[in-house]
Each structure stands twice: as structure tokens, then as C-alpha cells.
Amino acid sequence: MDETIDIKHPRSLTIGAKIISYVFHPLFIPTYIFIFLMYQVPYEFAGISEYQLKLRLFSTFWLTAFFPAFAVFLLWRLKFSESIFLRTQKERIVPYVITMVFYWWMYFLSRNPKFDDQPSVLKFFYLGIFMSTVFGLVLNNYFKISLHAMGVGGAMFAVILFSLHYRMPLGFAISIATVLTGLVCTARFLVSDHTNKEVYVGLLVGAFCQVAAFLFVDII
């Protein structure tokens, strides 16, 4: 059944679930993936200096996390939404569109020859998260799909696809990504009003979009 049941959980468990939800907020996922690639495939950044690499990391956070979050904050302060937590489907429409624009821009930049000094896998990763926001916006008309599940589902499959692309054994990283995905989804069950359907569909959308983007980018 999809109905949510109001169950009182231990305070320590609730606090832990909230911390996990904040630390692994979907807006932070692109930055985490970039950091992962910095340490896993450093040779892909051989064409830039350490300072430029840090600047690139900052730019990733600035464009994929700070600006979308700031836009949500402005919508809240201007009374276009009742909460920065976007608890209703209506409140999520504009943030979806704003985030979509920034994700498309990141994908566009990743395909620019001027940015050939960074991992090529970022092309399909950015396309994948852009596609997930498109699917999320469409599905938002019918139910409140879990953004957290969509984010970690995409990240988990991105790591799997990195392993395939580089022909590199990333078993430990994949295991960690899988455990974190389970923790985040469990946290959303504990501290959000999402139904099972909303979390599971979010997980599937995130994963599907990464696989589809991987196949599409490889073709073109």
C-alpha cells in the first residue's frame, strides 16, 4: 500500500535520518561525483593545474548547488512558496525548471572543446541528471516523486557506468554508493511524507536516466 502511516520513531533515529537527508541532498550529488572523479581518475585532469582544478570544483558546486538553492530561498522569501523544503507538488515546479536550466548548461559546457581537460564521463552524467529533472517535472504532475531517491539512484548507477567506461574495478566504490543509496532512501521513509511509490520511482528514474544518457552519449 502507498498510504503513509504516522509512526513515532526514536528521536536519535529521526535526527540521524535528517542529517543523512541534508548531507546527501540531491543538489550536492554533482559536486560529490566531481570529487569522486578527481580522486579516482586524476589523470583525466592532467591538462589543468591544481588551482584550476579547485576552481572547476567550486564552479560545479556554484552552478549545480548554490544557485538552485538560492533560487528556492528567493521563492520562499518572495512568498511564492510556503517553505524552503518544497513540501507540495506546486512548490516544486519552478525549482525543477531552474535546476533543469543549470543542469543543461553543465551538459552543454561538458561538450565544449574548451573543457576537454576533464573526464568525458561527465558528459553523460550531466545529461543524465538533466533528463532526471525533466522526468521529475513531468511526473510531479501526478505525484511528489522523491528528489533524494532520484539523486542517489542516479549517482549509484553513474559510478557503475564509470566502472564500465574506464574498464576499472570499482567494486568498493559501487558497494559504498549502494549502501549510501539505501541509507538515503530509508531516511526519506523515516522523516518525509513520501510514499513507497514516490521513493521507488525516484530511484528508478535516476538510474534509468543515467543509463539512457550513457548509451546516447556513446552513440553520438
C-alpha positions as CSV (number, residue, x, y, z in Angstrom):
1,M,0.0,0.0,0.0
2,D,1.1,3.5,-0.7
3,E,-0.6,5.3,2.2
4,T,1.9,6.8,4.7
5,I,1.5,5.7,8.3
6,D,2.3,8.1,11.1
7,I,4.8,6.1,13.2
8,K,6.7,7.6,16.1
9,H,10.4,6.8,15.7
10,P,13.1,7.2,18.3
11,R,14.5,10.8,18.4
12,S,18.0,9.6,17.7
13,L,16.9,7.7,14.6
14,T,15.0,10.7,13.3
15,I,17.9,13.1,13.9
16,G,20.2,10.7,12.1
17,A,17.8,10.4,9.2
18,K,17.6,14.2,8.9
19,I,21.4,14.6,8.9
20,I,21.7,12.0,6.1
21,S,19.0,13.8,4.1
22,Y,20.8,17.1,4.5
23,V,24.3,15.7,3.7
24,F,23.1,13.8,0.7
25,H,20.7,16.4,-0.6
26,P,20.2,15.9,-4.4
27,L,21.8,19.3,-5.1
28,F,25.1,18.1,-3.7
29,I,25.3,15.0,-5.8
30,P,27.0,16.6,-8.8
31,T,29.7,18.0,-6.5
32,Y,30.2,14.6,-4.8
33,I,30.6,12.9,-8.2
34,F,33.1,15.5,-9.4
35,I,35.2,15.0,-6.2
36,F,35.0,11.2,-6.7
37,L,36.4,11.6,-10.2
38,M,39.1,13.9,-9.0
39,Y,40.5,11.2,-6.8
40,Q,39.5,8.1,-8.8
41,V,40.8,9.2,-12.3
42,P,43.2,12.1,-11.6
43,Y,44.9,11.6,-15.0
44,E,41.7,12.9,-16.6
45,F,42.5,16.3,-15.2
46,A,46.1,16.2,-16.4
47,G,45.7,19.3,-18.6
48,I,44.9,21.7,-15.7
49,S,46.8,23.0,-12.7
50,E,45.8,22.2,-9.1
51,Y,44.4,25.7,-8.7
52,Q,42.3,25.4,-11.9
53,L,41.0,22.0,-10.6
54,K,39.9,23.5,-7.4
55,L,38.3,26.4,-9.3
56,R,36.5,23.8,-11.5
57,L,35.2,22.0,-8.4
58,F,34.0,25.3,-6.9
59,S,32.2,26.2,-10.2
60,T,30.5,22.8,-10.2
61,F,29.2,23.4,-6.7
62,W,28.3,27.0,-7.5
63,L,26.2,26.1,-10.6
64,T,24.6,22.9,-9.5
65,A,24.0,23.5,-5.8
66,F,24.3,27.1,-4.7
67,F,22.3,28.9,-7.4
68,P,19.4,26.4,-7.5
69,A,19.3,26.5,-3.6
70,F,19.5,30.3,-3.7
71,A,16.6,30.4,-6.2
72,V,14.5,28.3,-3.8
73,F,15.4,30.6,-1.0
74,L,14.3,33.7,-3.0
75,L,11.0,32.0,-4.0
76,W,10.3,31.4,-0.3
77,R,11.2,34.9,0.7
78,L,9.1,36.3,-2.1
79,K,6.1,34.2,-0.8
80,F,5.9,32.1,-3.9
81,S,6.4,29.0,-1.7
82,E,5.4,28.4,1.9
83,S,8.6,26.5,2.8
84,I,12.2,26.1,1.5
85,F,11.6,22.3,1.9
86,L,9.1,22.3,-1.1
87,R,6.6,20.0,0.6
88,T,3.9,20.3,-2.1
89,Q,4.0,19.5,-5.8
90,K,3.0,23.0,-6.8
91,E,6.0,24.5,-4.9
92,R,8.4,22.2,-6.8
93,I,7.5,23.3,-10.3
94,V,9.7,26.5,-10.6
95,P,12.7,24.9,-8.7
96,Y,12.5,22.0,-11.2
97,V,12.7,24.4,-14.1
98,I,15.5,26.4,-12.6
99,T,17.6,23.3,-11.8
100,M,16.9,21.9,-15.2
101,V,18.4,25.1,-16.8
102,F,21.6,24.8,-14.8
103,Y,22.0,21.0,-15.4
104,W,21.5,21.6,-19.2
105,W,24.2,24.3,-19.0
106,M,26.6,21.9,-17.3
107,Y,26.0,19.4,-20.0
108,F,26.5,22.0,-22.7
109,L,29.8,23.1,-21.2
110,S,31.0,19.5,-20.8
111,R,30.6,19.1,-24.6
112,N,32.5,22.3,-25.3
113,P,36.0,21.5,-26.7
114,K,37.4,24.1,-24.3
115,F,36.5,21.7,-21.5
116,D,38.2,18.6,-22.9
117,D,40.6,18.7,-19.9
118,Q,38.0,16.9,-17.6
119,P,36.6,13.4,-17.6
120,S,34.5,12.6,-20.6
121,V,32.1,10.7,-18.4
122,L,30.8,14.0,-17.1
123,K,29.1,14.4,-20.5
124,F,26.7,11.5,-19.9
125,F,26.4,12.2,-16.1
126,Y,25.3,15.8,-16.7
127,L,22.9,14.7,-19.4
128,G,21.5,12.1,-17.1
129,I,20.8,14.5,-14.2
130,F,19.3,16.9,-16.7
131,M,17.0,14.1,-18.0
132,S,16.0,13.2,-14.5
133,T,14.8,16.7,-13.8
134,V,12.7,16.6,-17.0
135,F,11.2,13.3,-15.9
136,G,10.7,14.6,-12.4
137,L,8.9,17.7,-13.6
138,V,6.5,15.6,-15.7
139,L,5.9,13.1,-13.0
140,N,5.4,15.9,-10.5
141,N,2.0,16.5,-12.1
142,Y,0.8,13.1,-10.8
143,F,2.7,12.5,-7.6
144,K,5.5,14.0,-5.5
145,I,8.5,11.9,-6.7
146,S,11.4,11.7,-4.2
147,L,14.2,14.0,-5.3
148,H,16.6,12.4,-2.8
149,A,15.9,8.9,-4.3
150,M,16.3,10.3,-7.8
151,G,19.6,11.9,-6.9
152,V,21.2,8.9,-5.2
153,G,19.8,6.4,-7.7
154,G,21.5,8.4,-10.5
155,A,24.8,8.7,-8.5
156,M,24.9,4.9,-7.8
157,F,24.4,4.0,-11.4
158,A,26.8,6.7,-12.5
159,V,29.5,5.0,-10.5
160,I,28.6,1.7,-12.1
161,L,28.8,3.2,-15.5
162,F,32.1,4.9,-14.7
163,S,33.5,1.4,-14.0
164,L,32.2,0.1,-17.4
165,H,33.6,3.1,-19.2
166,Y,37.1,3.0,-17.7
167,R,37.1,-0.8,-17.5
168,M,38.2,-0.2,-13.9
169,P,37.3,-2.4,-10.9
170,L,35.3,-0.1,-8.7
171,G,33.7,-2.8,-6.6
172,F,34.3,-1.0,-3.3
173,A,33.1,2.4,-4.6
174,I,29.9,0.7,-6.0
175,S,29.3,-1.0,-2.7
176,I,29.6,2.3,-0.8
177,A,27.3,4.0,-3.3
178,T,24.8,1.2,-2.9
179,V,24.9,1.4,0.9
180,L,24.5,5.2,0.8
181,T,21.6,4.9,-1.6
182,G,19.9,2.5,0.8
183,L,20.6,4.8,3.8
184,V,19.2,7.9,2.0
185,C,16.0,6.1,0.8
186,T,15.5,4.8,4.3
187,A,16.0,8.2,5.7
188,R,13.3,9.6,3.4
189,F,10.9,6.9,4.6
190,L,11.6,8.0,8.2
191,V,11.5,11.8,8.0
192,S,9.4,12.7,4.9
193,D,5.8,12.2,3.9
194,H,6.8,10.2,0.7
195,T,5.0,7.0,-0.1
196,N,6.8,3.8,-1.1
197,K,5.9,4.5,-4.7
198,E,7.4,8.0,-4.7
199,V,10.7,6.8,-3.4
200,Y,11.0,3.7,-5.6
201,V,10.0,5.6,-8.7
202,G,12.6,8.3,-7.9
203,L,15.2,5.6,-7.6
204,L,14.3,4.1,-10.9
205,V,14.1,7.4,-12.7
206,G,17.6,8.4,-11.5
207,A,19.1,5.1,-12.5
208,F,17.3,4.9,-15.9
209,C,18.3,8.4,-16.9
210,Q,22.0,7.7,-16.3
211,V,21.9,4.5,-18.3
212,A,19.9,6.2,-21.2
213,A,22.4,9.1,-21.2
214,F,25.4,6.8,-21.2
215,L,24.0,5.0,-24.2
216,F,23.1,8.2,-26.0
217,V,26.4,9.9,-25.5
218,D,28.3,6.8,-26.6
219,I,26.3,6.8,-29.8
220,I,26.9,10.4,-30.7
